[in-house]
Structures are given as structure tokens and as C-alpha cells.
Amino acid sequence: MVTRSVIILLALTVTERPDQEEKVLEDVKMYGLIGKIIATPDQRDALIEILLAGTKDMPGCVSYIIAKDEKDADAIWVTEVWESKDDHEASLALPAVRRAIARGKPFIAGFGERFVTMPMGGHGLVGPKK
């Protein structure tokens, strides 16, 4: 796994040798998901509470953001950044996550768009913790 020290070293390498930037970014591949969840009518806030409670302390999770859609009163957007796809898949077996899934199912009417991404960085995104 990639450690924070390795990331800093890679960042310094990019700063000093811009021609190496593409290679560095290939070496640090995070896994991202952006998905839309449609809550049952008038249950969006209840579903958000369940998701927030069940998604703390997930190993390998760099960022997990739950947001209300401003135009659709029943829609929620979840934006996730993981150190790896394996970390994301392993999170689905965590007891707290499994409980949140079970508790949340009755409040879910369906799912909208889903996008798999490769986060590269940005404000607030510190990269893998390992």
C-alpha cells in the first residue's frame, strides 16, 4: 500500500520533474464513486441520518460525503473516495455498514446515476492514509 510519506515524496518528484507527473499519478490510484439515491417520499432526512450513522470509521475511506439534491426533494448524492477498490468492497462487509444498509432499505425508492471515478486530488482530498 502507499504511505503518506510515499505520496509526499511523489509530490516532490512531480514538482522537480514535471515530465514524471503522469507516471506518479498512475502509481497512486484511488477509487471513487458518485451515486444518486432516491428516497421514498418524505423520507430523505431519515435515510440521510441512517447513512451518516453507518458510515463512520471505514478503513480505507478517504472521503464519504452525503448531500441533498437541491432540485429533487427525495434525492441524495453520495460521493465516495477510497484508497482502493478493494477497500470499498471490504467496507460492505463491515457490521455498521451492513446495519445501515438493512435499516436504510425501506427508505430507498430507487437509484439514479452512478459513476466510477479515479480521484486525483483537490482541495480537502489528502490521498491515501496508508
Wavefront OBJ file of the C-alpha trace (Angstrom):
o trace
v 0.000 0.000 0.000
v 1.009 3.616 -0.498
v 2.031 5.533 2.625
v 1.641 9.241 3.269
v 5.451 9.542 3.060
v 5.438 7.986 -0.384
v 2.755 10.436 -1.543
v 4.781 13.398 -0.278
v 7.880 12.027 -1.983
v 5.932 11.542 -5.216
v 4.573 15.074 -4.998
v 8.082 16.452 -4.572
v 9.230 14.414 -7.558
v 6.467 15.908 -9.694
v 7.398 19.415 -8.564
v 11.027 18.924 -9.501
v 10.416 16.837 -12.641
v 7.122 17.704 -14.332
v 7.825 15.143 -17.055
v 7.276 12.439 -14.435
v 3.810 13.670 -13.382
v 1.882 11.142 -15.484
v 3.889 8.225 -14.058
v 3.385 9.463 -10.470
v -0.382 9.782 -10.924
v -0.529 6.254 -12.317
v 1.184 4.948 -9.169
v -1.346 6.496 -6.778
v -4.753 5.229 -7.883
v -7.638 5.916 -5.603
v -11.176 4.670 -6.239
v -14.165 6.964 -6.381
v -17.921 6.605 -6.652
v -20.629 9.186 -7.176
v -24.167 7.893 -6.874
v -27.714 9.121 -6.594
v -30.156 7.504 -4.179
v -33.878 8.233 -4.400
v -35.586 8.107 -1.006
v -39.199 7.135 -0.551
v -41.430 10.243 -0.383
v -40.702 12.452 2.629
v -38.056 10.048 3.989
v -34.880 11.651 2.643
v -33.803 13.089 6.018
v -34.389 9.766 7.773
v -32.293 7.979 5.150
v -29.516 10.553 5.465
v -29.402 10.015 9.243
v -29.066 6.259 8.744
v -26.305 6.683 6.160
v -24.385 9.143 8.314
v -24.558 6.867 11.365
v -23.481 3.772 9.456
v -20.557 5.164 7.516
v -18.094 6.229 10.198
v -14.727 4.570 10.765
v -14.476 2.742 7.435
v -10.876 1.611 6.830
v -9.544 2.921 3.541
v -12.230 5.596 3.226
v -10.655 8.954 2.389
v -13.947 10.830 1.993
v -17.653 9.969 2.224
v -19.977 12.880 1.514
v -23.772 12.719 1.643
v -25.577 15.661 0.044
v -29.178 16.666 -0.629
v -30.150 17.310 -4.239
v -31.436 20.890 -4.418
v -33.968 20.207 -7.179
v -35.314 16.792 -6.174
v -36.755 16.680 -2.643
v -36.268 12.913 -2.439
v -32.764 12.619 -3.937
v -29.436 12.155 -2.176
v -25.985 12.229 -3.768
v -23.198 10.157 -2.222
v -19.616 10.967 -3.193
v -17.010 8.474 -2.016
v -13.213 8.394 -2.241
v -11.380 5.225 -1.262
v -7.728 4.303 -1.091
v -8.570 1.364 -3.354
v -11.456 -0.537 -4.891
v -10.656 -3.404 -2.507
v -11.146 -1.074 0.483
v -14.556 -0.087 -0.859
v -15.589 -3.696 -1.380
v -14.347 -4.661 2.103
v -16.412 -1.851 3.645
v -19.603 -3.561 2.502
v -18.875 -6.373 4.967
v -18.406 -4.087 7.987
v -21.110 -4.638 10.642
v -22.005 -0.928 10.856
v -22.329 -0.657 7.085
v -24.419 -3.832 6.865
v -26.734 -2.481 9.588
v -27.066 0.842 7.739
v -27.932 -0.990 4.518
v -30.559 -3.096 6.286
v -32.038 -0.090 8.129
v -31.977 2.099 5.030
v -33.588 -0.303 2.532
v -37.196 0.550 3.489
v -36.429 4.232 2.845
v -34.968 3.707 -0.642
v -37.304 4.018 -3.632
v -34.527 3.524 -6.174
v -31.194 4.603 -7.552
v -30.227 7.143 -10.185
v -26.937 7.747 -11.901
v -23.773 6.019 -10.708
v -20.272 6.962 -11.774
v -16.960 5.265 -11.020
v -14.065 7.732 -10.878
v -10.322 7.862 -10.223
v -9.781 10.792 -7.818
v -6.541 12.617 -8.500
v -6.563 15.246 -5.750
v -8.043 18.617 -4.935
v -8.860 20.855 -2.001
v -9.602 18.730 1.054
v -8.527 15.458 -0.559
v -5.338 14.335 1.123
v -4.933 11.000 -0.628
v -4.390 7.543 0.800
v -3.657 7.318 4.528
v -1.621 4.147 4.272
l 1 2 3 4 5 6 7 8 9 10 11 12 13 14 15 16 17 18 19 20 21 22 23 24 25 26 27 28 29 30 31 32 33 34 35 36 37 38 39 40 41 42 43 44 45 46 47 48 49 50 51 52 53 54 55 56 57 58 59 60 61 62 63 64 65 66 67 68 69 70 71 72 73 74 75 76 77 78 79 80 81 82 83 84 85 86 87 88 89 90 91 92 93 94 95 96 97 98 99 100 101 102 103 104 105 106 107 108 109 110 111 112 113 114 115 116 117 118 119 120 121 122 123 124 125 126 127 128 129 130
